[in-house]
Amino acid sequence: MTSVKEAGERQLVEAAQKDSSRFAELYEIHFDRVYAYVSRRLGDRDAAQDVTSEVFHHALANLRSFEWRGAPFGAWLMRMADAHR
């Protein structure tokens, strides 16, 4: 069963896929978590800022290809963060 939070996020992702200006809302929701994850893994604040920026740039550039496959949008971002280490 889909949670209310997941349903709302799914609607937001779908809106952002149609209108990229809506991506800012996804950025606000997920920035702290992605940055904290990258920062812990790298141990370097400047590098973490760069990688976090790359993750969100990549996410925006590829947002139209994102598909719901049983994992939340945040998990997609974390996979990108792992790929940018």
A tleap script that builds the chain and sets N, CA, C and O, in Angstrom:
source leaprc.protein.ff14SB
mol = sequence {
  NMET THR SER VAL LYS GLU ALA GLY GLU ARG
  GLN LEU VAL GLU ALA ALA GLN LYS ASP SER
  SER ARG PHE ALA GLU LEU TYR GLU ILE HIE
  PHE ASP ARG VAL TYR ALA TYR VAL SER ARG
  ARG LEU GLY ASP ARG ASP ALA ALA GLN ASP
  VAL THR SER GLU VAL PHE HIE HIE ALA LEU
  ALA ASN LEU ARG SER PHE GLU TRP ARG GLY
  ALA PRO PHE GLY ALA TRP LEU MET ARG MET
  ALA ASP ALA HIE CARG
}
set mol.1.N position { 0.840 -1.173 0.000 }
set mol.1.CA position { 0.000 0.000 0.000 }
set mol.1.C position { 0.894 1.248 0.000 }
set mol.1.O position { 1.920 1.273 0.680 }
set mol.2.N position { 0.520 2.249 -0.736 }
set mol.2.CA position { 1.274 3.489 -0.859 }
set mol.2.C position { 0.967 4.406 0.312 }
set mol.2.O position { -0.197 4.624 0.646 }
set mol.3.N position { 2.009 4.945 0.939 }
set mol.3.CA position { 1.805 5.875 2.047 }
set mol.3.C position { 1.395 7.240 1.508 }
set mol.3.O position { 1.593 7.545 0.332 }
set mol.4.N position { 0.822 8.052 2.386 }
set mol.4.CA position { 0.414 9.402 2.007 }
set mol.4.C position { 1.637 10.206 1.574 }
set mol.4.O position { 1.586 10.937 0.586 }
set mol.5.N position { 2.741 10.068 2.321 }
set mol.5.CA position { 3.974 10.782 1.988 }
set mol.5.C position { 4.466 10.376 0.600 }
set mol.5.O position { 4.817 11.230 -0.215 }
set mol.6.N position { 4.490 9.075 0.336 }
set mol.6.CA position { 4.963 8.589 -0.960 }
set mol.6.C position { 4.046 9.056 -2.088 }
set mol.6.O position { 4.520 9.428 -3.161 }
set mol.7.N position { 2.744 9.038 -1.850 }
set mol.7.CA position { 1.793 9.494 -2.868 }
set mol.7.C position { 2.000 10.968 -3.174 }
set mol.7.O position { 1.953 11.380 -4.333 }
set mol.8.N position { 2.230 11.767 -2.130 }
set mol.8.CA position { 2.484 13.189 -2.345 }
set mol.8.C position { 3.780 13.427 -3.093 }
set mol.8.O position { 3.853 14.284 -3.973 }
set mol.9.N position { 4.806 12.659 -2.737 }
set mol.9.CA position { 6.080 12.795 -3.431 }
set mol.9.C position { 5.950 12.354 -4.880 }
set mol.9.O position { 6.533 12.962 -5.777 }
set mol.10.N position { 5.201 11.317 -5.097 }
set mol.10.CA position { 5.003 10.845 -6.474 }
set mol.10.C position { 4.313 11.925 -7.307 }
set mol.10.O position { 4.694 12.163 -8.453 }
set mol.11.N position { 3.319 12.567 -6.747 }
set mol.11.CA position { 2.632 13.651 -7.453 }
set mol.11.C position { 3.599 14.794 -7.748 }
set mol.11.O position { 3.557 15.388 -8.825 }
set mol.12.N position { 4.461 15.095 -6.797 }
set mol.12.CA position { 5.435 16.166 -6.982 }
set mol.12.C position { 6.437 15.810 -8.075 }
set mol.12.O position { 6.777 16.654 -8.903 }
set mol.13.N position { 6.908 14.581 -8.081 }
set mol.13.CA position { 7.835 14.141 -9.130 }
set mol.13.C position { 7.163 14.230 -10.496 }
set mol.13.O position { 7.756 14.723 -11.455 }
set mol.14.N position { 5.937 13.755 -10.577 }
set mol.14.CA position { 5.220 13.812 -11.855 }
set mol.14.C position { 5.017 15.256 -12.311 }
set mol.14.O position { 5.111 15.548 -13.503 }
set mol.15.N position { 4.741 16.158 -11.369 }
set mol.15.CA position { 4.597 17.576 -11.714 }
set mol.15.C position { 5.927 18.142 -12.206 }
set mol.15.O position { 5.960 18.910 -13.168 }
set mol.16.N position { 7.018 17.764 -11.549 }
set mol.16.CA position { 8.345 18.247 -11.948 }
set mol.16.C position { 8.764 17.673 -13.296 }
set mol.16.O position { 9.493 18.322 -14.047 }
set mol.17.N position { 8.314 16.473 -13.605 }
set mol.17.CA position { 8.626 15.896 -14.909 }
set mol.17.C position { 7.962 16.692 -16.035 }
set mol.17.O position { 8.475 16.742 -17.153 }
set mol.18.N position { 6.832 17.305 -15.736 }
set mol.18.CA position { 6.120 18.116 -16.727 }
set mol.18.C position { 6.591 19.564 -16.731 }
set mol.18.O position { 6.574 20.226 -17.768 }
set mol.19.N position { 7.014 20.054 -15.564 }
set mol.19.CA position { 7.430 21.455 -15.406 }
set mol.19.C position { 8.654 21.484 -14.496 }
set mol.19.O position { 8.529 21.359 -13.277 }
set mol.20.N position { 9.829 21.647 -15.081 }
set mol.20.CA position { 11.080 21.543 -14.313 }
set mol.20.C position { 11.187 22.570 -13.185 }
set mol.20.O position { 11.994 22.391 -12.273 }
set mol.21.N position { 10.397 23.636 -13.227 }
set mol.21.CA position { 10.453 24.606 -12.125 }
set mol.21.C position { 9.968 23.989 -10.811 }
set mol.21.O position { 10.281 24.503 -9.737 }
set mol.22.N position { 9.214 22.902 -10.887 }
set mol.22.CA position { 8.736 22.214 -9.687 }
set mol.22.C position { 9.829 21.367 -9.030 }
set mol.22.O position { 9.643 20.873 -7.917 }
set mol.23.N position { 10.962 21.196 -9.707 }
set mol.23.CA position { 12.061 20.407 -9.152 }
set mol.23.C position { 12.605 21.038 -7.877 }
set mol.23.O position { 13.122 20.334 -7.010 }
set mol.24.N position { 12.495 22.347 -7.755 }
set mol.24.CA position { 12.996 23.040 -6.559 }
set mol.24.C position { 12.373 22.473 -5.293 }
set mol.24.O position { 13.031 22.408 -4.255 }
set mol.25.N position { 11.128 22.067 -5.366 }
set mol.25.CA position { 10.464 21.483 -4.199 }
set mol.25.C position { 11.098 20.149 -3.816 }
set mol.25.O position { 11.287 19.864 -2.633 }
set mol.26.N position { 11.422 19.347 -4.802 }
set mol.26.CA position { 12.101 18.072 -4.531 }
set mol.26.C position { 13.489 18.316 -3.949 }
set mol.26.O position { 13.926 17.612 -3.039 }
set mol.27.N position { 14.165 19.311 -4.482 }
set mol.27.CA position { 15.487 19.691 -3.976 }
set mol.27.C position { 15.396 20.054 -2.492 }
set mol.27.O position { 16.196 19.582 -1.682 }
set mol.28.N position { 14.430 20.883 -2.145 }
set mol.28.CA position { 14.262 21.309 -0.746 }
set mol.28.C position { 13.974 20.126 0.176 }
set mol.28.O position { 14.484 20.069 1.295 }
set mol.29.N position { 13.175 19.205 -0.284 }
set mol.29.CA position { 12.810 18.040 0.528 }
set mol.29.C position { 14.010 17.132 0.773 }
set mol.29.O position { 14.164 16.590 1.867 }
set mol.30.N position { 14.861 16.961 -0.241 }
set mol.30.CA position { 15.906 15.935 -0.177 }
set mol.30.C position { 17.326 16.452 0.022 }
set mol.30.O position { 18.230 15.653 0.269 }
set mol.31.N position { 17.551 17.750 -0.075 }
set mol.31.CA position { 18.916 18.267 -0.015 }
set mol.31.C position { 19.652 17.845 1.254 }
set mol.31.O position { 20.748 17.292 1.175 }
set mol.32.N position { 19.067 18.098 2.412 }
set mol.32.CA position { 19.758 17.814 3.680 }
set mol.32.C position { 20.168 16.354 3.799 }
set mol.32.O position { 21.275 16.051 4.244 }
set mol.33.N position { 19.284 15.457 3.407 }
set mol.33.CA position { 19.586 14.027 3.518 }
set mol.33.C position { 20.712 13.626 2.568 }
set mol.33.O position { 21.624 12.894 2.953 }
set mol.34.N position { 20.644 14.107 1.329 }
set mol.34.CA position { 21.685 13.758 0.357 }
set mol.34.C position { 23.028 14.342 0.791 }
set mol.34.O position { 24.048 13.654 0.759 }
set mol.35.N position { 23.023 15.606 1.196 }
set mol.35.CA position { 24.277 16.241 1.620 }
set mol.35.C position { 24.871 15.526 2.831 }
set mol.35.O position { 26.076 15.274 2.866 }
set mol.36.N position { 24.051 15.199 3.814 }
set mol.36.CA position { 24.548 14.511 5.013 }
set mol.36.C position { 25.152 13.155 4.653 }
set mol.36.O position { 26.204 12.778 5.169 }
set mol.37.N position { 24.487 12.438 3.776 }
set mol.37.CA position { 24.984 11.128 3.346 }
set mol.37.C position { 26.335 11.265 2.652 }
set mol.37.O position { 27.282 10.550 2.978 }
set mol.38.N position { 26.420 12.181 1.698 }
set mol.38.CA position { 27.661 12.373 0.944 }
set mol.38.C position { 28.770 12.876 1.862 }
set mol.38.O position { 29.914 12.430 1.763 }
set mol.39.N position { 28.434 13.795 2.745 }
set mol.39.CA position { 29.417 14.362 3.664 }
set mol.39.C position { 30.015 13.285 4.578 }
set mol.39.O position { 31.224 13.253 4.803 }
set mol.40.N position { 29.157 12.411 5.096 }
set mol.40.CA position { 29.653 11.321 5.954 }
set mol.40.C position { 30.574 10.393 5.171 }
set mol.40.O position { 31.599 9.947 5.689 }
set mol.41.N position { 30.216 10.108 3.949 }
set mol.41.CA position { 31.015 9.168 3.159 }
set mol.41.C position { 32.351 9.758 2.725 }
set mol.41.O position { 33.359 9.053 2.675 }
set mol.42.N position { 32.357 11.064 2.408 }
set mol.42.CA position { 33.582 11.681 1.904 }
set mol.42.C position { 34.454 12.280 3.002 }
set mol.42.O position { 35.680 12.298 2.892 }
set mol.43.N position { 33.819 12.767 4.055 }
set mol.43.CA position { 34.578 13.396 5.136 }
set mol.43.C position { 35.208 14.723 4.747 }
set mol.43.O position { 36.117 15.198 5.427 }
set mol.44.N position { 34.743 15.321 3.674 }
set mol.44.CA position { 35.287 16.586 3.184 }
set mol.44.C position { 34.117 17.465 2.770 }
set mol.44.O position { 33.383 17.142 1.836 }
set mol.45.N position { 33.951 18.571 3.471 }
set mol.45.CA position { 32.793 19.436 3.255 }
set mol.45.C position { 32.733 20.003 1.834 }
set mol.45.O position { 31.672 19.997 1.210 }
set mol.46.N position { 33.859 20.491 1.322 }
set mol.46.CA position { 33.867 21.056 -0.032 }
set mol.46.C position { 33.535 19.998 -1.079 }
set mol.46.O position { 32.750 20.249 -1.993 }
set mol.47.N position { 34.124 18.834 -0.947 }
set mol.47.CA position { 33.845 17.748 -1.896 }
set mol.47.C position { 32.382 17.318 -1.780 }
set mol.47.O position { 31.747 17.015 -2.791 }
set mol.48.N position { 31.847 17.288 -0.571 }
set mol.48.CA position { 30.448 16.906 -0.368 }
set mol.48.C position { 29.507 17.905 -1.036 }
set mol.48.O position { 28.498 17.512 -1.621 }
set mol.49.N position { 29.831 19.187 -0.951 }
set mol.49.CA position { 29.012 20.205 -1.618 }
set mol.49.C position { 29.044 20.005 -3.130 }
set mol.49.O position { 28.014 20.103 -3.797 }
set mol.50.N position { 30.229 19.726 -3.665 }
set mol.50.CA position { 30.363 19.501 -5.109 }
set mol.50.C position { 29.577 18.278 -5.560 }
set mol.50.O position { 28.857 18.331 -6.557 }
set mol.51.N position { 29.715 17.180 -4.830 }
set mol.51.CA position { 29.028 15.947 -5.204 }
set mol.51.C position { 27.517 16.116 -5.069 }
set mol.51.O position { 26.765 15.653 -5.927 }
set mol.52.N position { 27.070 16.766 -4.013 }
set mol.52.CA position { 25.635 16.990 -3.831 }
set mol.52.C position { 25.082 17.817 -4.980 }
set mol.52.O position { 23.995 17.538 -5.485 }
set mol.53.N position { 25.819 18.822 -5.386 }
set mol.53.CA position { 25.414 19.634 -6.531 }
set mol.53.C position { 25.326 18.771 -7.790 }
set mol.53.O position { 24.373 18.895 -8.560 }
set mol.54.N position { 26.299 17.911 -8.001 }
set mol.54.CA position { 26.303 17.026 -9.168 }
set mol.54.C position { 25.108 16.076 -9.151 }
set mol.54.O position { 24.491 15.821 -10.185 }
set mol.55.N position { 24.790 15.556 -7.968 }
set mol.55.CA position { 23.654 14.633 -7.843 }
set mol.55.C position { 22.365 15.321 -8.277 }
set mol.55.O position { 21.594 14.768 -9.061 }
set mol.56.N position { 22.132 16.527 -7.768 }
set mol.56.CA position { 20.889 17.212 -8.107 }
set mol.56.C position { 20.884 17.693 -9.560 }
set mol.56.O position { 19.829 17.725 -10.193 }
set mol.57.N position { 22.022 18.058 -10.082 }
set mol.57.CA position { 22.102 18.431 -11.490 }
set mol.57.C position { 21.758 17.219 -12.360 }
set mol.57.O position { 20.983 17.322 -13.310 }
set mol.58.N position { 22.341 16.086 -12.022 }
set mol.58.CA position { 22.083 14.850 -12.762 }
set mol.58.C position { 20.608 14.443 -12.630 }
set mol.58.O position { 19.987 14.013 -13.602 }
set mol.59.N position { 20.065 14.582 -11.434 }
set mol.59.CA position { 18.658 14.227 -11.215 }
set mol.59.C position { 17.741 15.100 -12.069 }
set mol.59.O position { 16.808 14.598 -12.697 }
set mol.60.N position { 18.002 16.388 -12.091 }
set mol.60.CA position { 17.184 17.290 -12.894 }
set mol.60.C position { 17.295 16.951 -14.376 }
set mol.60.O position { 16.293 16.916 -15.090 }
set mol.61.N position { 18.511 16.702 -14.830 }
set mol.61.CA position { 18.741 16.392 -16.244 }
set mol.61.C position { 18.071 15.081 -16.658 }
set mol.61.O position { 17.720 14.903 -17.824 }
set mol.62.N position { 17.894 14.170 -15.710 }
set mol.62.CA position { 17.350 12.847 -16.022 }
set mol.62.C position { 15.978 12.593 -15.410 }
set mol.62.O position { 15.509 11.455 -15.382 }
set mol.63.N position { 15.343 13.636 -14.925 }
set mol.63.CA position { 14.077 13.479 -14.216 }
set mol.63.C position { 12.996 12.828 -15.078 }
set mol.63.O position { 12.205 12.026 -14.581 }
set mol.64.N position { 12.960 13.162 -16.337 }
set mol.64.CA position { 11.922 12.595 -17.212 }
set mol.64.C position { 12.049 11.079 -17.357 }
set mol.64.O position { 11.075 10.405 -17.692 }
set mol.65.N position { 13.238 10.541 -17.106 }
set mol.65.CA position { 13.425 9.094 -17.224 }
set mol.65.C position { 13.155 8.362 -15.907 }
set mol.65.O position { 13.152 7.131 -15.876 }
set mol.66.N position { 12.926 9.109 -14.812 }
set mol.66.CA position { 12.646 8.465 -13.525 }
set mol.66.C position { 11.306 7.751 -13.594 }
set mol.66.O position { 10.314 8.316 -14.055 }
set mol.67.N position { 11.282 6.501 -13.129 }
set mol.67.CA position { 10.060 5.711 -13.061 }
set mol.67.C position { 9.923 5.138 -11.661 }
set mol.67.O position { 10.910 4.730 -11.050 }
set mol.68.N position { 8.696 5.109 -11.154 }
set mol.68.CA position { 8.436 4.497 -9.846 }
set mol.68.C position { 8.551 2.998 -9.987 }
set mol.68.O position { 7.846 2.383 -10.788 }
set mol.69.N position { 9.447 2.405 -9.202 }
set mol.69.CA position { 9.671 0.950 -9.249 }
set mol.69.C position { 9.675 0.359 -7.852 }
set mol.69.O position { 10.415 -0.585 -7.577 }
set mol.70.N position { 8.866 0.900 -6.981 }
set mol.70.CA position { 8.776 0.365 -5.623 }
set mol.70.C position { 9.746 0.992 -4.653 }
set mol.70.O position { 9.751 0.633 -3.475 }
set mol.71.N position { 10.568 1.918 -5.110 }
set mol.71.CA position { 11.506 2.620 -4.231 }
set mol.71.C position { 11.215 4.109 -4.326 }
set mol.71.O position { 10.839 4.597 -5.392 }
set mol.72.N position { 11.382 4.834 -3.232 }
set mol.72.CA position { 11.094 6.272 -3.256 }
set mol.72.C position { 12.109 7.064 -4.089 }
set mol.72.O position { 13.200 6.582 -4.392 }
set mol.73.N position { 11.727 8.267 -4.442 }
set mol.73.CA position { 12.569 9.165 -5.206 }
set mol.73.C position { 13.913 9.385 -4.498 }
set mol.73.O position { 14.957 9.445 -5.147 }
set mol.74.N position { 13.879 9.503 -3.171 }
set mol.74.CA position { 15.104 9.699 -2.400 }
set mol.74.C position { 16.107 8.569 -2.592 }
set mol.74.O position { 17.316 8.801 -2.563 }
set mol.75.N position { 15.622 7.362 -2.784 }
set mol.75.CA position { 16.522 6.226 -3.020 }
set mol.75.C position { 17.248 6.388 -4.353 }
set mol.75.O position { 18.420 6.031 -4.476 }
set mol.76.N position { 16.548 6.926 -5.346 }
set mol.76.CA position { 17.154 7.200 -6.655 }
set mol.76.C position { 18.286 8.206 -6.493 }
set mol.76.O position { 19.355 8.049 -7.083 }
set mol.77.N position { 18.045 9.239 -5.690 }
set mol.77.CA position { 19.078 10.242 -5.433 }
set mol.77.C position { 20.285 9.616 -4.725 }
set mol.77.O position { 21.429 9.926 -5.057 }
set mol.78.N position { 20.032 8.748 -3.763 }
set mol.78.CA position { 21.130 8.119 -3.025 }
set mol.78.C position { 21.962 7.212 -3.927 }
set mol.78.O position { 23.180 7.126 -3.768 }
set mol.79.N position { 21.319 6.547 -4.861 }
set mol.79.CA position { 22.080 5.732 -5.819 }
set mol.79.C position { 22.979 6.620 -6.660 }
set mol.79.O position { 24.111 6.249 -6.973 }
set mol.80.N position { 22.484 7.779 -7.022 }
set mol.80.CA position { 23.329 8.728 -7.775 }
set mol.80.C position { 24.479 9.210 -6.910 }
set mol.80.O position { 25.603 9.352 -7.392 }
set mol.81.N position { 24.212 9.462 -5.643 }
set mol.81.CA position { 25.260 9.913 -4.729 }
set mol.81.C position { 26.355 8.855 -4.630 }
set mol.81.O position { 27.540 9.187 -4.622 }
set mol.82.N position { 25.967 7.593 -4.554 }
set mol.82.CA position { 26.966 6.517 -4.516 }
set mol.82.C position { 27.784 6.471 -5.795 }
set mol.82.O position { 28.984 6.200 -5.753 }
set mol.83.N position { 27.160 6.728 -6.916 }
set mol.83.CA position { 27.849 6.680 -8.208 }
set mol.83.C position { 28.833 7.847 -8.373 }
set mol.83.O position { 29.768 7.751 -9.167 }
set mol.84.N position { 28.637 8.935 -7.641 }
set mol.84.CA position { 29.490 10.112 -7.763 }
set mol.84.C position { 30.619 10.168 -6.728 }
set mol.84.O position { 31.288 11.194 -6.604 }
set mol.85.N position { 30.833 9.109 -6.006 }
set mol.85.CA position { 31.878 9.123 -4.977 }
set mol.85.C position { 33.237 9.203 -5.585 }
set mol.85.O position { 34.235 9.225 -4.865 }
savepdb mol mol.pdb
quit
